[in-house]
């Protein structure tokens, strides 16, 4: 069978229909009319869009060997040093090697046990800051993102470099940068650059036409990121040369990954920093938004915490005994998937998906958001209802139930860490405070560009509990 084709215009195809920069929502709307799998035309390329869990799993698992190559935009190609990252590399020997390194040192189960002390320190720091704010500003809303993002970035730096960097001199930039400056260059700027749209992505035969403003913007982000990472790496090399070793990624890579170039090591270090700093923030911020909005479910979670933990602080060891907390996590991932569309892949040979013929050369977009909003699979999918994950059919520790972390050989390496950080943080925050949305906050649900990153930082009023 041939997949349904969404009508478009000559030459540009369906591009104008995607101009609102929320393609995952448009794809989901189209699936209701054209079915779970269809094709669109984006300039010179044919894009096959998958919007159901069954077809998406088939693509990521069963037919993986036919569609395992990444298709990157011009911006992503530059910012990732042409796929020099675990998340964006093609499935080849390089991908297998660097994924093994990151699992061994940072993200695997044994590595997570070694880094647990850093996560516990992070949660304690967040608790202290919020408690201090509740005491000194009891009637004022707190900017949740400012506190959580800063501490999460600190955790990322500890795991990558061994310590939190409060300031560093970057020779290429001729300036001493604060921790906030470093965060902006390494995380915020790059996330903005990653979703930059270059019209030449859709018309490869017009690559010869310059797009200087876009190129200069992306290359500036790349250069600034590289300069900061190089300065950070040089500082850590001095520390290692002095004989002081730490349990961190750079020490491991410089010792064990002799086959990698310095630029590759720099990119892999940066990858752990940006990925730790971003997606877990998205999930935790949306979870706290939903709980602050829904006092009934917030109270249900608090009662579960009271019954299981008593006066003991929530810890990672307790998560398996807290099914409603885990349900809150999974339901937030479902409704607010941190990566609503899996980075594009392309079919390098003819294959089949859902019984449909997929010709070689087709690009594949897996719409995770669409899969998780499928009314045939989820009751009232646009409603946030953690209870749906309390059915016997769900295993609470199964991180692939919503496919927010992908599936198959390319399943996200950071899924375990994301669960441990987010669930423990959500548990502690509800255990210690009552949460109420600030006036007007309930309407602030817009997101940033192609992502589900909350456009406006969460503003909430908190009241200390006597637990």
N, C-alpha and C positions, 0 to 999 in steps of 0.2 A: 504493500500500500504506500501511497505518496501522502506526506503530511499536508494538512491544510495550509494554504497560503493566505496571509492577511493582506488585503488590497492596499496598495500604496501608490505613490506617484512615480512617473518615469525618472530614471537616474538616481534620485535620492531615496526612493523606496519609502520606508516608514519613518524616516528620521524626524520629520516635522511632528509626527504623532508622539514622539518621545521628548519633545523640547522642554517639558516641565522638570526634567532631571530627577524624576522618581520612576525610572523604568520598571522597577519591580512591582509597583502598584498598577501601572498600565498593563504589564504582562499578565498580572492576575485577573484584571478585568477582561482582557481578551480571552483568557482561558475559559471563562464562563460561556462564551459564545462559540469559540472554535475548538474547545477541548483541551486536554492536558498537554498536548504536544502540537506545535505548529511552527511555521517558518515565517520570518519577516525579512525584508531586504534593507540593509543598512549601507546605502551607497553601493559599493561594488561587492559587498559580502552578503552571503546568505547565512542568516542566524537561525538556528533551531532552538526554540525556547521550550524548556521542560518545566511543567508546573504541578506534577503529581509525585508523591513520595515513591511509588512503585517504579515509575519511569526514571526518576532521578537516581534511585539506588541501582537500577540496571545500568545506567550510564557510569556511575562511580565504581561499581563492583564488577558486574558480569561482563560489560563491554569495555572495561577499562583499557585493555591493551590497544583498542582501536582509537581511543580519544584521550590519550594521556598527556598530550602536549599542551602547553600553555599558550594562550594568545594574549599578548600584552599591548596596551595602548602605548603611544610614543612616550607619554609622560612616565608610565610605569617602567618601560624599558630603560629609560635613563636613570630613574630613581632607584631601580633595583640592580644597577650595573649589569644590565642585560641578563636578568634572571639569576643573579648570584645570591639567592636566598633559598631557604628550605621551602617556603610557602609559594614561591613563584617559579622555581626551576622546573624544567621538564623532568619526567620520571626517567632518570638515567643513573649512571654510576655516581655522578656528582651528587645528585639528590639523595641517593641511598647513603653515601658517605657522610654528608653534612647532617642528615636527619639522625644518623647514629650518634654523631658527636653531641648534638643538642639534647637528645634523650639521655645520653650517658651523664652529661655534666649538669643539665638544668631541668629538664622537663619530665624525665622518666620517673617511675615510682620511687626508685632508690634515691635519685637526685632530689626529689621533692621531700623526702624524709630529712635529707641533709640540710635543705633550705627552710625547713619548717620554722626554725627560730626567727628567721627574717620576717616571715609572714605574721608570726605572733607579735613581734615588735611593731609591725605596721598597724595591726588591729588595735593594739594598746595605745599607740600614738593617736589614732583617729578617735578612740574613746576619750582620751584625756582632753583633746582639743574641743570635742563636742560638749563634754561635761563643763569645761571652763566657759564655753560660750553660753550654755544654758544657765549658768550661775550669773554671769555678768550682763547678759542680754536676754532675759527671760521672755520679753514681749516681742523680740525681733526675729525675723526669719534669718536662717543661716544659709549661706551658699554651700550646699553639700559638695558640689564638684570641686571647688577650690581645695577643700581639705582632703577629700578622697583621692583626687588625681595627683596631688603633690606627694602623698604618702605612697601611692602606687608607683609613681615614678622613682621614688627613693628605693623601693623594693627592686625595681628593674635594674637600677644602677648597682645595687649590692650583688645581685645575681650575676650580672655581666662583668663588673669591674672590682667587686669585693668591698666597696664602700660608697657611701653617698658623697657626691661632689657638690660642695656648697658654692664653689667658684673656681674658675680656671682661666688662665691667660691663653688666648689663642693667637699665635703669632700672625697667621695669615689674615686674620680679621683685625689685628692691631688693637685688641680690646680684652679686658677681663670680663668674663661672662658670669652672671649669677646662675644659681640653679634654675630659676624661672626662665632665664635667657636660653639656657641649654635645653630645657624642656620645649620651648617654642621652636627652636631650630631642629631638634631631633624628632619631635613628635607632631606638634600642631601644624607647622609649615608643610611637612611631608604629607600628612594626611590630606591637607588641602590640595597639594600638588598632585596627589595620586588620582584625584577625581577630576582633574583638568581635562577638558575635551578638546582635542585637536582635530579639526575637520578633516585633516589628511589621513586620520586613522580609517576613515570610511571610503577614501578614494586613493588607494596606494599608487595608482598610476599618475597621481598629481603630487607625489612626494617632492618633486623637483621645485615646486613652488614654495618659496620661503614663508614661514610663519614666525617671524623674528620675535615678536612680543612674547608669544607663548614659549618659544625655545629659550629666550633669555631668562624668563621667570623660572622655568624648570631647572636650567643649568645653574642658576644662582642658588636655588635650594640645594641642589646636589653638591655644589662646591662648599657651601656653608656647612652642610651636614658632614662632609668629608673632613673639613678643617677641624671641626669640633671633635669628631671621633678620633682623628689622628692625635690631637692634643691629649685627649683622655687616655688613649692607648700608650702614648709616650710616657705619661706620668706613671702608669701601671708597670711599664717596662723598667722604669727606674726603681720602683718598689721591689720588683722581682729580683733585679740585679743586686739589690742590697741584702738579699737573702730572706726577705719576708714574703712568705707564700700564703695565699688565702684560698678558701673554697669558693672559687668563682670561675666563670666561663673563660675569661682571658688567660688565666693561669693554665687551665686545661688545654686550650687550643694551642698556646705557645709551646706546651710540653708534648702534647700527643698528636697534634695535627700538622706534622711536618710537611705533608703533601700540599698544604694550602699556601697561597701567596699572602703577603701582608694585606693587600687590598681585599682579598676574600675573607680574611680573618676580621678585618674592620667591618665589612658588611654583615657578617654573621653575628658579631657583637651587637651591632646596631639593631639587627632584626629582633633579638631577644628584648631589647629595650623598648622598641616601638610596639611590639605585639603584646608585651606584658602591660604596657601603659594604656592601651586603647580599648580593646574589646571587653575586658573585664570591667572597665569603667562604665561602658555603655550598658552592660547587663545589670550591674549593681545600681546605677542611677535610675534606670527604668523600674527595677524592682521596688526601690524605695518610693518612687513616684506612685506606683500602683497601690502599695500598702498604705501610704499616707492618704490616698484618695478613698480607700476602702477600709473604714474603721472596723467593720465586722470581721473581715479576713485578717486584718492586723491583730485583732484581739484573739482570734483563733490561733494564730501563730504564737502569740505571746503565751497563751495557755499551754500549748504544747511544750514550749521552752520551759515553762514553770514546772510542768509535770515530769519532764525528763531530766532537767538540769538543776532544779531547785535554786539554791543560792550560788551554785557553781557556775562560773563563766562558760559560755558555749565554746567548745574546742573542736578541732577536726575529728577527734576520736568519737565524738557524739553524733556525727552527721548521719550515720546509718540508722540511728535510733530516732531520727527526726523526719518522718515522712512528709509532713506538711511543709517544712522548710525546704526540702528537696523539691517538692511539688511547686512551690513558689519560684524556685530557680528555673525549673524546666518550663513552666508556663511563661515566664518572662522571656526565655530564649525563644519560645515558639512565637509569641506575639511581636517581640522586638528583636528578631534575629540580628546579631551584630554584623554579620556579613549577609545581607539579604539576597545577593546573587553571588554564586561561586565564581571566582575569576575565570574568564572565558577559556575554553579549550577548543581544539578543532580536531575533526576526524581526519586522520592521515590515511585512511583506507575506507572503502565502502563497509557499512555496518548496518545493524538494525536496532531500533529502540521502540519498545511498545508495539512491536509488530510492523513498524513503519520503516521504509528504506531511507537510510541516511547516506547520501553520496559523499565520497572523499572530498575534502576541502571545505566542508560545512563547518561553521563555527557553532559551538554548543554553549548555551547559557542555561545554567541550572538555577531556577528561581526558587530559592529556599523559602522566601516569604510566601510565594504562591503555594508551595507545597503545604505550608503551615496554616494557610487560610482556606484550604480546600474543604468545602462544606460536606463533601462526601466522606471525609475522614474525621473532621472535627465538628462537634456540635457548637453552634454559635461561635465560629472561629474568631470574630472580631471582639469578643468579650474576653476579659482576663479572668480566668476561672481555674485556679490551681487544683481544685478538686478533681478535674479531669484526669490528673496523674495519680490519683489514689486508687484507681481500679486495680484489680488483681493482675491484669494483663501487663502492667508496667513494672519494671524493675527500677527502683529509685536511683541506683547508682549507674544506670545505663545512660551514658553520655551521648548516644547516637539516636535517641528516640525522636528528636526534632530535626536531626541532621544539621543543626546549627554548627557543628564541628566537622561536617562532611561525613564521608563514609569510605570504606575500602582502604586501599593502600595509601591514599593521600589524606586520611583522616587527620585532623589538626593535632599537632604534637602537644599543644598547650591546653588541651581539654581538661586534663586532670587538675592542673594548676588553677585554671579559671574556676572550676567547681569549688576547689578548696578555699580560694580567696573569697569568692562571691558569697558562698553559703555561710562561711564562718562570719564574714562581715555583716551580712543581713541578719543573722541570728543574734549577734552581739548588739547591733543597733536597735533591734526591736526589744531585746531583753532589757536594755538600759534606758530607752526613751519611748515616750509616746510621740508619734509623728503626725503632723497636720500640714496639709498644703497651705502655702501662703495664698492670700486672696488673689484671685485671677490666675493662679498657677495651673489649675485644672485644664485651662484652654491652651496652655503652652505645650503642645504636643507635636509641633513641627520639627522636622529633622534636617540634617545638613546634607544637601546635595544627594548623591547616590547612596548615602549611608542611612543607618537608623540612629546615628549619633544625635542625641537631643540638641536641638538648636540653641535653646536657652538653658543655662545651668539651673538645676533643681533648687528652688527656694522653699524651705520648709521651716515650720516652727516645731521645736522639740521641747519636751518636758521630761525631766528626770523621773524615773520610776523608783519605787522602793521595793526592789525585788530581793 
